[in-house]
Amino acid sequence: MRICCAKRETSTWSLFDRDEHALATLDAQGIATRRVDSADTSALCQALLGFDALVNAHYLAIGVASAARWAGVHYFDLTEDVRATHAIRAIAEDSVQAFMPQCGLAPGFIGIVAHDLATRLDDLREVKMRVGALPEFSTNALKYNLTWSIDGLINEYCQPCEAICEGHTQWVQPLEGVEHFSLDGIEYDAFNTSGGLGTLCEMLAEKVETLDYKSVRYPGHREGLKTMLRRAVPSTAQDVVLIFVTVTGMRHGQLVQDVFMRKIFAKQVCGMPMSAIQITTAGAICAELDLFREGVLPQSGFVRQEQVPLAVFLDNRFGKLYEGASAAVSEHALAAA
């Protein structure tokens, strides 16, 4: 887990980590590094002095955000932890620098898409957000491989999940709410997981009847979870990220459903092989840092993912990484009102 720090005037970056071996590997590639233990708040505060912004890929989000506030550094992260996000919002209060957590795929890009689609309707009824970080080739009993952080996966599967049901915000249990659907001729399951909604529940409170986020897996995965831990599930770099968002409501007196879908596969980026989850996670936070630098996003206080314009994001040099092998934005009339 690492922290990247940037200086705006010189467009230079430094990477902080406590793992000397990892730093040595990066040093050999000409990347500026510094050994800093993110858990040592005092040392981190001092190390941040002189920088303009930091990107936190560390699970110690609250401590790092506090250090950023002390050092006067803009803060961006990839956290999925709902409680950490609430704490960062409090840290950001009355701050002259910006704090933007949850900048990855989900939470992150998925919320940008859902909010954009929701604003196109006169009367919003239902928002369904589905994301899967899946192996392109599923060969084991769980039909799953580790493609990203084991800590993030445990958080997803174990923490309570926010949702809006019948117009009321509530907590629902992870791994419940199982549904089945087919896309491009492939069968999928989806079930409640934590953190993917970001701040969307608050943004759409009293505006939507149903809002939920679920992780997508191949059929049979949930039933085999009892055996799943790091030793039981192999990792893979041959993965696919599935993004599927639907919003339902009224437009010009007609009941319609808008759909956004992407499939992003592992590929080479700038000559380096990258998994789909690496592409979508890094692409999202880099695009948002780019947009912040360009003045598109608020320059101070707590910044929500929903404040990122979808069209501008997708047109960004990093946002273009979301141009998947199969992409569509469509509208379907369901019935006349």
C-alpha positions, 0 to 999 in steps of 0.5 A: 500500500502506497502514497503518491505525492505531487508538486504542481509547479514542477509536475513531479511525483514522489512515492512513499512506502515503508517496504524497502524492497518495493521502494528499491524496485521503483528506484531502479525505474527512476521513480522518486521514492521515500521510506515513510511509515503511514502509520507514523502520523508525525513522520508522515506529516513532516514528509508531506510538507512541500507537496500539493496533493497526495493519492492514498492507496493505503487502508489507513485512510483516516490517519493519512487524511488527517496528516494531509489536513495538517500539512495543507495537502489536497487528498485523494484516496481509493477507500471503500470504507463507509466509516472512513469516508464519514470521518474524512468528511469531518476532517474536510470541514472548513478546509482550504484544501480538497478531500476526495475519497472513494476515487476508484471503480466502485465506489468512484466511477460507478457513482459518477455514471449512476448520478449522471443517468439519474439527472436525465429523468424527471421523476426517478424511481429506481437505480441499480448499480452492478459491478464485477471484477471477475476472472476472464476464465473461471476454472475453480469451484468458486468461479473466482480469482483474486484480482485485487486487495484481499482487505478490500474484498473482506470489507465488501463481504463483511460490512453492512451495506447502504441502500434505499428501499421504498424511499427510506435509507437503510442498512442491508446485509452483505451477501444477501439480496441475490439476483440473477441476470444475463448479459451478452449471453453470459449468466451472472449472480449479484448480491449486496456488498459494502461500500460501492454506493459512496455518498449516492444514498445521501445525494438521492435521498427522497428522490428515488424509491429504490437504490442499491449496489451489488457485486457481480459474480459467476453463478455458484460463487456465493454458495462456495464462499465458506471455503474462500480465503487467500489460500483457497483462491488463486490470483489472476491477471486475466480478468474482466471488469463488468459495469452495469447501471440501470435507472428507471423513471419518468421522462416527458410523461413516459416511463423509461429505463436508461442503461450504461454498460462497460466491459474492460479487459486486461491489456497492455497500457503504455507497454506495461501489462495491467489487469482490468481492475488495475486499469479501472482503479488507477484510471479513475483516480488519475482522471479525477486528479487530472480534472482537479488540476484543471479546475473542473472539480471543487478546489476545497472541502469535501468533494463527492464523486457525483460532482464529476461530470461523466462526459468530461471524465470519459473524455479525459486522457485517463478516463478513456481507459474506460472505453471497453470492448463492449460499451453502450448507453441506451434508453428503452421506453417501457410504457406510456404513462 
